[in-house]
Amino acid sequence: MDKQNIRIKLRAYDHKVLDQSTIEIVNTAKRTGAQVRGPIPLPTRKEIFTVLRSPHIDKKSREQFETRTHKRMI
């Protein structure tokens, strides 16, 4: 039988939840006797949104929000 590879990519906004999930997946895979490489951290995607603070006046007054998407591959 040929060697089979499985790649699992995980994404989350909270890196703590992501790390817990990868640990559980790696432990489960090791219990079945699979050879595991990883978790491999992939680049974090950062999206920045700029919005006006006031709906009427003060165009120069702005506020920025960001979302970070953390990724791991097993």
C-alpha angles and dihedrals in degrees: 000000000000122000111265125209128202122193118194120192118195128192129188141155092226115059094201092060090045093052092049091051093049091050091052093048093047092048092049092049092049091051089058090053098252122148107244129199119185158322089235114193112227124200116290115239114222120195118190122198121194118200136173114259094213126040095213116032141002101067090181093060107088138161128213129212128183139195122201121204112200118201135196132180126204 
